[in-house]
Amino acid sequence: MPRSTYLFTSESVSEGHPDKVCDRISDAVVDAFLGAMPEARVACETLATTNRVVIAGEVRGPEAVLDTVEDLARAAIRDIGYEQDGFHWQTAKVDVLLHSQSADIAQGVDAAGNKDEGAGDQGIMFGYACRETPELMPAPIFYAHRILKMMAEARKSGDTPELGPDSKSQVTVRYHYGKPVGVQSIVVSTQHAESRNGHALTSEDVREIISPIVHAALPEDWIDAETVWHVNPTGKFVVGGPDGDAGLTGRKIIVDTYGGAAPHGGGAFSGKDPTKVDRSAAYAARYLAKNVVAADLADRCTIQLSYAIGVSQPLSIYVDLHGTGKVEESRLEEALKDCMDLSPRGIRQHLGLNRPIYARTSAYGHFGRAPEADGGFSWEKTDLVEQLHNAVR
């Protein structure tokens, strides 16, 4: 029997977190290549440390894009907000070490003759959806993201000039009969200025600054006198970003997905073009799971897909409705194959993924976001509902 009353915690990190700086730069490179050539191939990794950025990986696309990569990195750092001595968009040294994609990988992945394009690598991918929020996301990760996104908006608007770009949040949600009902504890650690009006900023000062934002980010009655707050529990957070801690692309995969409420596959998303099923098939799995829940076929849905490098169709499709389903999982597994071509090419075409839409995904989660007019977050659409109903009749 599933537990009915429990606590569950998820964390998020801001766009200024060292790892997220790297995700942003890597995805800016992906966008630049896809904008120049929709069929470009990109596998871009970034490292950031004190006043140093190293960008490496494999690409196939217009060579002219390579000449813009350093400028792309500086623009990303500037937009995030880094203008501090130890990490500044103007003065950081940027090394670009991108090179051509391996011919051995290309021959296994590219379409040729009667062979369709194959998956860019082997691997497993998961998608998940549930009824805890209107966006069909788990509540802890959704609200952890929302706190930091609203803090970033306040910082960039000038409303909270004392705050820096680097921050983390953690939300512990209280569940009653399986439904989220309140917040047990809130943790926020945020970079901040040394002083305000000539006085050193304390943790209490920072809590005073962020408290209205946290209250606005969470449902109205979720915070009460029993909620435990930890704001900058170390007492001081002035040195932040890559100057305080080195960053790497792809180290925040649980933050990027479901906050631990659902499984994660073996690969990260950022820095990869959509021929890489680590990214595109995870988006497809979320799309299918969200449509299953939106179609009222279940209250919770986990979907797993698996692939082999160079092979077009998935090796397996697995559905778990967690005891909430209104249709047999095996029947739904067959229906999903009829509703969407899950080959790498089919996923990209169905979701329109060969577009420069990825830099915006690099912080505050790849899922639970609103679909955008230019194709961004297309995997969040719920346009398969009628087709799924017809397929399982």
C-alpha positions as CSV (number, residue, x, y, z in Angstrom):
1,M,0.0,0.0,0.0
2,P,1.4,3.5,-0.9
3,R,2.0,5.8,2.0
4,S,-0.7,8.5,2.5
5,T,1.0,10.9,4.8
6,Y,4.7,11.8,4.3
7,L,7.2,14.5,3.5
8,F,9.0,14.8,0.2
9,T,11.8,17.3,-0.7
10,S,13.2,18.6,-4.0
11,E,15.8,21.3,-4.7
12,S,16.5,23.7,-7.5
13,V,19.5,25.9,-8.4
14,S,19.4,29.3,-10.2
15,E,20.7,30.3,-13.6
16,G,23.8,31.7,-11.8
17,H,24.7,28.4,-10.1
18,P,28.1,27.3,-11.6
19,D,26.7,24.2,-13.2
20,K,23.8,26.1,-14.7
21,V,26.2,28.8,-16.1
22,C,27.8,25.9,-18.0
23,D,24.4,24.4,-19.1
24,R,23.4,27.9,-20.4
25,I,26.6,28.3,-22.4
26,S,26.4,24.8,-23.9
27,D,22.8,25.3,-24.9
28,A,23.6,28.7,-26.4
29,V,26.1,26.8,-28.7
30,V,23.4,24.3,-29.6
31,D,21.0,27.1,-30.5
32,A,23.6,28.9,-32.6
33,F,24.3,25.8,-34.7
34,L,20.6,24.8,-35.1
35,G,19.8,28.4,-36.0
36,A,22.4,28.2,-38.8
37,M,21.6,24.6,-39.9
38,P,18.6,22.8,-38.4
39,E,20.3,19.4,-39.0
40,A,23.5,20.4,-37.2
41,R,25.0,18.0,-34.7
42,V,26.3,19.3,-31.4
43,A,27.7,17.7,-28.2
44,C,29.0,20.6,-26.2
45,E,30.5,20.5,-22.7
46,T,31.5,23.6,-20.7
47,L,33.6,24.0,-17.6
48,A,33.7,27.3,-15.6
49,T,35.9,28.3,-12.7
50,T,37.5,31.5,-11.5
51,N,37.6,33.9,-14.5
52,R,37.9,30.9,-16.9
53,V,35.5,29.1,-19.2
54,V,36.5,26.1,-21.3
55,I,34.1,24.9,-24.1
56,A,34.8,21.5,-25.6
57,G,33.0,18.8,-27.6
58,E,32.0,17.7,-31.1
59,V,30.0,19.5,-33.7
60,R,29.0,19.2,-37.3
61,G,27.7,22.4,-38.9
62,P,28.8,25.7,-40.4
63,E,32.3,26.5,-39.4
64,A,31.4,30.2,-39.2
65,V,29.4,29.4,-36.0
66,L,32.7,28.4,-34.3
67,D,33.9,32.0,-34.6
68,T,30.9,33.2,-32.6
69,V,31.2,30.8,-29.6
70,E,33.3,33.0,-27.4
71,D,30.9,35.9,-27.9
72,L,28.0,33.6,-27.1
73,A,29.6,32.6,-23.9
74,R,30.2,36.1,-22.8
75,A,26.7,37.2,-23.7
76,A,25.3,34.3,-21.6
77,I,27.4,35.2,-18.6
78,R,26.4,38.9,-19.0
79,D,22.7,38.0,-19.2
80,I,22.9,35.9,-16.0
81,G,24.4,38.8,-14.3
82,Y,28.1,38.1,-13.5
83,E,30.2,41.3,-13.2
84,Q,32.3,40.4,-10.2
85,D,36.1,40.3,-9.8
86,G,36.4,36.6,-9.9
87,F,34.0,36.0,-12.7
88,H,33.1,38.8,-15.2
89,W,31.6,38.4,-18.6
90,Q,34.2,40.9,-20.1
91,T,37.4,39.6,-18.4
92,A,37.0,35.9,-18.1
93,K,39.3,33.9,-20.3
94,V,37.3,31.7,-22.8
95,D,38.9,28.7,-24.5
96,V,36.9,27.1,-27.4
97,L,38.0,23.5,-28.1
98,L,35.2,22.3,-30.2
99,H,36.0,19.9,-33.1
100,S,34.4,17.8,-35.8
101,Q,32.1,14.9,-34.9
102,S,33.5,11.4,-35.0
103,A,33.0,9.8,-38.4
104,D,32.4,6.4,-36.6
105,I,29.4,7.9,-34.7
106,A,28.1,9.7,-37.8
107,Q,28.0,6.5,-39.9
108,G,25.9,4.7,-37.2
109,V,23.5,7.5,-36.7
110,D,22.9,9.1,-40.1
111,A,20.2,7.8,-42.5
112,A,21.7,6.0,-45.6
113,G,19.9,4.1,-48.3
114,N,17.1,2.2,-46.8
115,K,18.4,2.7,-43.3
116,D,16.6,5.4,-41.2
117,E,18.4,7.6,-38.9
118,G,19.4,5.8,-35.7
119,A,19.7,6.9,-32.1
120,G,22.8,8.8,-31.3
121,D,23.6,6.5,-28.3
122,Q,22.2,3.7,-26.3
123,G,20.3,4.6,-23.2
124,I,17.1,4.8,-21.1
125,M,14.9,7.8,-20.8
126,F,12.0,8.5,-18.4
127,G,8.9,10.8,-18.5
128,Y,6.6,11.6,-15.7
129,A,3.4,13.5,-15.0
130,C,1.0,13.8,-12.0
131,R,-1.9,15.9,-10.8
132,E,-0.1,17.8,-8.0
133,T,0.0,21.1,-9.9
134,P,-1.9,22.5,-12.9
135,E,1.3,21.9,-14.9
136,L,1.0,18.2,-14.0
137,M,4.4,18.3,-12.2
138,P,5.4,17.2,-8.8
139,A,4.8,20.0,-6.3
140,P,8.3,20.1,-4.6
141,I,10.4,20.6,-7.7
142,F,7.8,22.9,-9.3
143,Y,7.8,25.3,-6.4
144,A,11.5,25.1,-5.7
145,H,12.0,26.3,-9.3
146,R,9.4,29.0,-9.0
147,I,11.0,30.5,-5.9
148,L,14.4,31.0,-7.7
149,K,12.9,32.1,-11.0
150,M,10.9,34.8,-9.2
151,M,14.1,35.8,-7.2
152,A,16.0,36.1,-10.5
153,E,13.2,38.3,-12.0
154,A,13.3,40.6,-8.9
155,R,17.1,40.8,-9.1
156,K,17.2,41.7,-12.8
157,S,14.3,44.2,-12.5
158,G,16.3,46.1,-9.8
159,D,13.8,45.3,-7.0
160,T,16.4,43.3,-5.0
161,P,19.8,44.7,-6.0
162,E,21.3,43.1,-2.9
163,L,20.9,39.6,-4.3
164,G,23.5,37.9,-6.6
165,P,23.0,35.5,-9.4
166,D,24.0,32.3,-7.6
167,S,21.3,30.7,-5.4
168,K,19.7,27.4,-4.4
169,S,16.3,26.5,-3.0
170,Q,14.9,23.4,-1.3
171,V,11.2,22.8,-0.5
172,T,9.9,20.0,1.7
173,V,6.2,19.4,1.0
174,R,3.8,17.8,3.4
175,Y,1.5,15.2,1.8
176,H,-1.8,14.1,3.3
177,Y,-3.6,11.2,1.7
178,G,-1.2,11.5,-1.2
179,K,-1.9,15.1,-1.9
180,P,0.4,18.1,-1.3
181,V,-1.1,20.3,1.4
182,G,1.7,22.5,2.8
183,V,5.3,23.3,3.2
184,Q,7.2,21.7,6.1
185,S,10.5,23.6,5.5
186,I,12.1,26.0,3.1
187,V,15.8,26.4,2.4
188,V,17.2,29.3,0.4
189,S,20.8,30.1,0.0
190,T,21.5,33.1,-2.1
191,Q,24.6,35.1,-3.0
192,H,24.3,38.7,-1.8
193,A,26.1,42.0,-1.5
194,E,28.6,42.5,1.3
195,S,26.6,45.4,2.7
196,R,23.6,47.6,2.4
197,N,23.5,51.2,3.4
198,G,26.9,50.8,5.0
199,H,25.9,47.8,7.2
200,A,27.0,44.2,6.6
201,L,24.1,42.0,5.3
202,T,23.1,39.2,7.7
203,S,21.1,36.1,7.1
204,E,18.1,37.8,8.8
205,D,18.4,40.7,6.3
206,V,18.5,38.3,3.4
207,R,15.4,36.5,4.7
208,E,13.6,39.8,5.0
209,I,14.4,40.5,1.3
210,I,13.4,37.1,-0.1
211,S,10.4,36.3,2.2
212,P,7.8,38.2,0.1
213,I,9.1,36.4,-3.0
214,V,8.8,33.0,-1.4
215,H,5.3,33.7,-0.1
216,A,4.3,34.8,-3.6
217,A,5.8,31.7,-5.2
218,L,3.9,29.2,-3.1
219,P,0.2,28.6,-2.7
220,E,-1.4,31.0,-0.3
221,D,-2.0,28.8,2.6
222,W,1.1,26.5,2.4
223,I,3.3,28.5,4.7
224,D,2.2,28.8,8.4
225,A,3.8,29.4,11.8
226,E,5.1,25.8,11.8
227,T,7.0,26.1,8.6
228,V,10.8,26.0,9.2
229,W,13.0,28.5,7.4
230,H,16.7,28.2,6.7
231,V,18.0,31.2,4.8
232,N,21.7,31.4,4.1
233,P,22.4,29.0,7.0
234,T,26.2,29.4,6.7
235,G,25.7,33.1,7.6
236,K,27.5,34.7,4.5
237,F,27.4,34.1,0.8
238,V,29.2,36.9,-1.0
239,V,31.6,34.9,-3.2
240,G,29.5,32.9,-5.6
241,G,29.2,31.4,-9.1
242,P,32.2,29.8,-10.8
243,D,34.5,31.9,-8.6
244,G,33.3,30.1,-5.5
245,D,32.8,26.6,-7.0
246,A,33.7,25.1,-10.4
247,G,30.8,24.3,-12.7
248,L,30.3,21.6,-15.4
249,T,27.5,21.0,-18.0
250,G,25.1,18.3,-17.0
251,R,25.6,17.9,-13.3
252,K,22.0,18.9,-12.2
253,I,20.0,16.3,-14.0
254,I,17.5,15.8,-11.1
255,V,16.9,19.5,-10.9
256,D,16.3,19.5,-14.7
257,T,13.6,16.8,-14.5
258,Y,11.3,15.8,-11.6
259,G,13.3,16.6,-8.4
260,G,13.6,12.9,-7.5
261,A,9.9,12.2,-7.6
262,A,10.4,10.0,-10.7
263,P,13.3,8.1,-12.2
264,H,15.9,9.7,-14.4
265,G,17.7,8.1,-17.4
266,G,21.5,7.9,-17.8
267,G,22.2,11.2,-19.6
268,A,22.0,14.9,-19.2
269,F,20.2,17.2,-21.6
270,S,22.1,20.5,-22.0
271,G,24.7,20.8,-24.8
272,K,23.1,18.1,-27.0
273,D,21.3,18.6,-30.3
274,P,17.9,16.8,-30.6
275,T,19.3,13.8,-32.5
276,K,20.6,12.8,-29.1
277,V,17.9,10.7,-27.5
278,D,19.2,11.5,-24.1
279,R,17.4,14.8,-24.7
280,S,14.7,14.3,-27.3
281,A,13.4,11.0,-26.1
282,A,13.2,12.3,-22.5
283,Y,11.1,15.2,-23.9
284,A,9.0,12.7,-25.8
285,A,8.5,10.6,-22.7
286,R,7.4,13.6,-20.7
287,Y,5.0,14.6,-23.6
288,L,3.4,11.2,-23.6
289,A,3.1,11.0,-19.8
290,K,1.6,14.4,-19.6
291,N,-1.0,13.6,-22.3
292,V,-1.9,10.4,-20.5
293,V,-2.7,12.3,-17.3
294,A,-4.3,15.2,-19.2
295,A,-6.5,12.6,-20.9
296,D,-7.7,11.4,-17.5
297,L,-6.4,8.0,-18.1
298,A,-4.4,8.1,-14.9
299,D,-3.5,10.5,-12.0
300,R,0.2,9.5,-12.2
301,C,2.2,8.2,-15.2
302,T,5.8,7.1,-15.6
303,I,7.0,6.1,-19.1
304,Q,10.4,4.6,-19.9
305,L,11.9,4.4,-23.4
306,S,15.1,2.6,-24.3
307,Y,17.3,2.9,-27.4
308,A,20.5,1.4,-29.0
309,I,23.0,3.5,-30.9
310,G,22.3,3.4,-34.6
311,V,18.9,1.7,-34.2
312,S,15.8,3.8,-35.2
313,Q,12.9,2.4,-33.1
314,P,13.0,2.1,-29.3
315,L,13.9,-1.3,-27.9
316,S,11.1,-1.0,-25.3
317,I,8.2,1.1,-24.0
318,Y,7.2,0.7,-20.4
319,V,4.2,2.4,-18.7
320,D,3.5,2.5,-15.0
321,L,0.3,4.2,-13.8
322,H,1.1,3.7,-10.1
323,G,-2.3,2.1,-9.4
324,T,-4.2,5.1,-10.6
325,G,-4.9,4.0,-14.2
326,K,-8.3,3.7,-15.9
327,V,-6.8,1.5,-18.7
328,E,-4.4,-1.4,-18.7
329,E,-0.7,-0.4,-18.9
330,S,0.0,-3.0,-21.6
331,R,-2.8,-1.6,-23.7
332,L,-1.5,1.9,-23.3
333,E,2.0,0.9,-24.3
334,E,0.6,-0.3,-27.6
335,A,-1.5,2.9,-28.0
336,L,1.5,5.2,-27.5
337,K,3.3,3.6,-30.4
338,D,0.3,4.3,-32.6
339,C,0.0,7.9,-31.4
340,M,3.7,9.0,-32.0
341,D,6.6,7.8,-34.0
342,L,9.3,7.3,-31.4
343,S,12.2,7.1,-33.7
344,P,14.7,10.0,-33.3
345,R,13.5,11.5,-36.6
346,G,9.9,11.0,-35.6
347,I,10.3,12.7,-32.2
348,R,12.1,15.7,-33.7
349,Q,9.4,16.1,-36.4
350,H,6.5,15.7,-34.1
351,L,7.8,18.1,-31.5
352,G,9.6,20.5,-33.9
353,L,12.9,20.1,-32.1
354,N,15.3,21.2,-34.8
355,R,15.1,24.9,-33.7
356,P,17.1,27.2,-31.5
357,I,14.9,26.7,-28.4
358,Y,17.3,25.3,-25.9
359,A,19.1,28.1,-24.0
360,R,15.8,28.9,-22.2
361,T,15.6,25.3,-20.9
362,S,18.9,25.5,-19.1
363,A,17.6,26.8,-15.8
364,Y,14.3,26.3,-13.8
365,G,13.5,23.0,-15.3
366,H,12.9,21.5,-18.7
367,F,9.4,20.4,-17.7
368,G,6.3,22.1,-16.3
369,R,6.9,25.2,-18.5
370,A,4.3,26.7,-20.8
371,P,4.6,25.9,-24.6
372,E,5.8,29.0,-26.5
373,A,4.8,30.4,-29.9
374,D,8.2,29.7,-31.5
375,G,8.1,26.0,-30.5
376,G,9.9,26.3,-27.2
377,F,8.7,23.7,-24.7
378,S,6.6,21.9,-27.4
379,W,6.8,18.8,-25.3
380,E,4.5,20.4,-22.7
381,K,1.5,20.5,-25.1
382,T,-1.5,18.3,-24.4
383,D,-2.6,17.9,-28.0
384,L,-2.7,14.1,-28.0
385,V,-5.6,13.8,-25.6
386,E,-8.3,12.9,-28.2
387,Q,-6.0,10.6,-30.1
388,L,-5.1,8.7,-26.9
389,H,-8.8,8.3,-26.0
390,N,-9.5,6.9,-29.5
391,A,-6.5,4.6,-29.3
392,V,-7.5,2.9,-26.0
393,R,-11.3,2.5,-26.8
